[in-house]
């Protein structure tokens, strides 16, 4: 079920620097890695034509790298998404489901009380699984992370620097210290500016005009929600400025030509159909990879997962592959190798009560580039994990939740979607199966499970999901032979 791609060795950048011998030119040093992760940012960029938005630095990076139009996270919440990136494994395998505590410091500074925290003990990457940071540490990289770590245990993330500021000065200082150490470097440049609370346009001026935005169909079109979406886009613009500072510092360092850049949103924003849901807004992310020698300045429709990023980086750096992964190396796609492609299918998951095993609602999805199937178990009682920033105004500035409730009579379909996201509060009925054709219905408004003309698509994706659950040893679901409530063909 797990499709592998044969790696293509890129020797010029995968070799450690050696002095010139017998008059031969020196082999370039092993590339640096600038991994840019923006928080709660879906696939909204001016490069993609998002109305009202201006992201010049993201656009420039997209035009000079390889942009993946079909890139998705494996789990649409912060800690779990990061864990999938770092391990190349789905979350029911790597050990982190849902959010955990954030300890932005080396393992040596973690206190006994912090180690005894229930999440430190239970919601953590399994000790036997290698992480990208451990692999690069063993290869001699100087490594840093900014803003937050938000994965556990700290022992599996042996960064040399933990920095709270995320700005150009942080990048410049880090690169200077890596040069002084005489090592290639990896900086995980975590930008939190696109996370709620967004800029409050009642108090500060934002450039984005609510009249210029285009709301997705699952949001009621009211002035308040237009304001909320405009503030989300303004937060992305603030993120873009921070990205620009980091890229400028990289250019000024003289290291840009020998640096692999990965740009990624960790999952979608906090609106219904977004964060902590398996819909497109929650799972689809901007992904740009720019590598020395790659076919940069291109776009690809290859299906890609965040599970692929560690396998890809190890491949590009000439380091041994992970002993086990659910991802594939995207190096053939980056270098436009003949017949290069990504995945046939993309899988994602949510466990609604955190670490497994638990009795909470289990949600899984499979997507083939057009058709999406969502499958759920343990629907009774109807309880789903709802992030506080997806719901509340006072602390998080979420205008859309209360506004949708307020106008439920005028926008019943949009309220239905919100009620399904928060069934315990709004008496929503969560379906066990959902089938969408994203070609004709990109906002996933029309569930086609009951349409007989699409039964073959449903059966095909359901069979693939059952096989995936078996191959990956998913301990929390047991899909029956036939889709629930659907008569066999």
Beta strands, then each sheet from edge to edge (+ up, - down):
strand 1: 32-38
strand 2: 66-68
strand 3: 71-72
strand 4: 142-146
strand 5: 161-163
strand 6: 185-191
strand 7: 259-265
strand 8: 287-290
strand 9: 298-300
strand 10: 304-305
strand 11: 346-351
strand 12: 362-367
strand 13: 371-377
strand 14: 433-437
sheet 1: 5+ 4+ 6+ 1+ 7+ 8- 2+ 9+
sheet 2: 3+ 10+
sheet 3: 11+ 12- 13+ 14-
end
